[in-house]
Amino acid sequence: MTMTDSAPVAVTEAAAGPEPAGAARWVTTNDCRIVGRAFMAVSLVLGVGAAAVGVLTRVERLDPSAPDQILGGLNSWFQMWTLYRAAFVLLVVLPLFLGLAMAVVPGKLGADNLAFPRAAQASFWAWLIGSLIVVVSVFAGGGWGAMDGVTAAERDAMTLTLLGAGLVIVALLSGAVNLATTVISLRPAGMSLLQVPLFAWSMLVSAVVWLFTLPVAAANIVVVYADLRGRDPVAFGLPESPGIWGQLDWLVEQPAVYALAVPVLGIAGEIVPDRLGIRLDRRGAAASIIGLFGLLAVGGWSQDYFTAPADHRDELLYVGVGVAAVVVVLAFCGALADAARRGSVRLQEMPSSALAGSALAVVLLAGATFFGALRVIKPFELLERSTTTGVFNAVVAAALIGTAAGVWHWWPEILSRPPSESRGRLAVLLLLAGGVLLAASDVIAGFLGAGDRPFVGDYDSGAVGGLNAVAVAGSVLLVLGLIAAAAAVFETMRPDRPDGPGAGDAAAAGLLRGAGS
């Protein structure tokens, strides 16, 4: 027995009436494919904006002696610095995967829609409104803390930022519940959870991870609100300092940062064997690896803001989780390498953007977990260093590349016609180059003593300044990669297909079911 807010099967036009066309269809439809496209389209736009903010903050760091030349003050700089991180988590990567899954997963399970179609549309609009509130409030002086005191106007704007972030989290949680319910209740009879297509399984694992992690962030937001608006006796932190971000920075650190990339394994686990024309051996083992990586990505328990001077990150559990993550991802890389060895694609052939992107995303994720393992090992003393940001940037780049690979592979369910293969390869290469330059520069700077917080640490300013210049180049490449991906997707993403509303969706769904079987 399944529980849905409307029947997952299609309703005939005679009973439901003709569906609106054009822009009205995007606003009123309960079609999971259109809702998924909407999530992805807005996320790509916000991703370009977030990456552009990253360029500005990187340029500011080229001259540590004058960090307020472009943005006009330390507070403005810190607001943009935190916006870059929070935006890529809540406004870009998570909704990108959510949109891709809403468009693709039901067809893979043989269903015509999500378990809760109307809830999917509601989650998109709640997320969109919350995202706009966050962006507008940050540019109005809000954000997640300050470095140079907090004025009354900034305090009000910060409160609005918290409101928007809370709404975004609620919307993402709603979408996660919807996807999890779809995978659990709408899969074909006789199919166990470990037998569902790997991407659908990875999204179920991701949904569970988000359900364990995002509510903790929501609780932190409530505490931060008490810091800002409550009386002194109930204040938990220091709103006039970067302490507000200190209550939320665990979202972009290990282990929670790996929650951004769990679907990367599912995407690669389907695309690589499919493009090579083989079946993945030990598929159950691959699904178990994805589940274990999701378990290691559950965050919130490791935050250290309220435990000082004690620090959970000095404990054996934290170190063990950090080291185990790289072992798990390397095991998955081994499974993909074995598939490539048995595949039918010749080395001299140019791999498709879907194949290259999915494989490179897993390799980049493996690199992120490797440096993440080094970060948690005590002798290196990297916990408060810029290595933290390096790991974050590598995970984000892997997630963006993996999403691009998924779009180019499952385009019949998402787009009106095939996206340009050359643009797909260009987007993957730019995103890879940008992610590698960003991650490498931050990791190396961390080993040289540069702190993760702005302008903190005892280091050689000349060497770190050169690495900052490399990071600027990486940030620019990341922007260009997102623009290339967005341009290719928008060119083929139309509300109505050329041969009529919804025409061709059934054939695309059949194609996906066959690929996922």
Secondary structure, DSSP 8 states (H G I E B T S, - for coil): ----SS-SS---HHHH-----THHHHHH---HHHHHHHHHHHHHHHHHHHHHHHHHHHHHTT-TT-TTTTTSSHHHHHHHHHHHHHHIIIIIIHHHHHHHHHHHHHHHTT-SS-SSHHHHHHHHHHHHHHHHHHHHHHHTT-SS--SS---HHHHHHHHHHHHHHHHHHHHHHHHHHHHHHHHHHSS-TT--GGGS-HHHHHHHHHHHHHHHHHHHHHHHHHHHHHHHHS-GGG--S-TTTTHHHHTTGGGGSTTGGGGGTHHHHHHHHHHHHHHHT---TTHHHHHHHHHHHHHHT--STT--TTTTTS-GGGSHHHHHHHHHHHHHHHHHHHHHHHHHHH-S--TTS---HHHHHHHHHHHHHHHHHHHHHHHHSGGG--TTBTHHHHHHHHHHHHHHHHHHHHHHHSHHHH-SS---HHHHHHHHHHHHHHHHHHHHHHHHHHHTTBBSSTT-B---HHHHHHHHHHHHHHHHHHHHHHHHHHHHHHHH--SSBTTBTTTTHHHHHHHHHHHH-
